[in-house]
Amino acid sequence: MSDVVFDKVKEVLEEVETAQPQTTEEVEQFRIRFLGSKNIIKPLFGEIRNVPNDQKKAYGQYVNSVKQAAEAKYTELKANAEAAADAASAQDIDLTAPADPIGIGSRHPVSITMNRMIDIFTRIGFTVAEDREIEDDWHNFTAMNTPEDHPARDMQDTFYLRNSTEMLLRTHTSSVQSRVMKRQQPPIRIIAPGRVYRNETISARSHCQFHQVEGLYVDENVSFADLKQTLLYFAKEMYGPETKIRLRPSFFPFTEPSAEMDVYMGTDDEKSYRLTKGTGWLEVLGCGMVDPAVLDNCGIDSEKYSGFAFGIGIERSAMQFYDISDIRWLFENDVRFLQQFASAW
Ligand code: DAH
């Protein structure tokens, strides 16, 4: 009798061993037959009562081994079936199909204009110097010969960091002049593009943040003629080969003498008339010969060296080029506005 019972277990074990389910569906049938709630191994455990006492232990272990064999095989089959299914679905991907288009952004009009300016100056030997936007009072004002009681230092004009009378958001890129001169002796020929901040009421014409390109040239025998020639070259490259410029005397604490440069736009069309307030001349930048006090403040011998400097506002040029009537558009990040400016720069 016990032989018959053992034979039955052997039969089930053989069935487990020889089964070759392939598809996920067949594997599931295997699971139901050998491991499901009504599986055919379960009743074999019940048969133990027909086994003589001295063989019960061996019988129990035998049936258990069948159960374990079924479990091990199922785990393996399932993994194989899943891998096969994955491979099959991978073949469904059409590798020759065109990819989804990648949305390419466009450059910001301020970046385009700034990059044009950088390009113009790097062609004549200026290198780009960048520095911090959070600056200290010394580099932004003191080194640049701006006296303690100058109105620009006022809280109304300058953003100071909380609880500080020392640290501020730079009000002009002229601060990079002092940074560069402190660490480098002449010849110095740099431009410093970047963002600046002023505590101004935001309107169509002015904003509390904007951009400038600063220029600085220090060497032996640098003269006002060098400054004028450099700026004329810039104006022609930027506004066209026929461009006329004029230099008007002005005042900045860090240059002596100082000037403002205007570019002639004419008054023929309505846009130029409006832009130049009927004069035909558009103010583009401030400039001058570096005040010897600035050189000395920064550790450069003003007896030996002289230099010129200039600072160009970028937003105004960008607005003029692209006919943008309100500066706030430049800082709102409205994609409908921004995507209009495709450019190589
Ligand atoms: N820093 C001045 C401003 O923000 C612009 C400027 C004027 C820069 C004359 C210069 C300069 O380097 O020489 O208005």
Residues whose N, C-alpha, C, O or C-beta is under 5 A from the ligand:
A	BS01	DAH	T171 H172 S174 G215 F252 T255 G286 C287 G288 A309 F310 G311
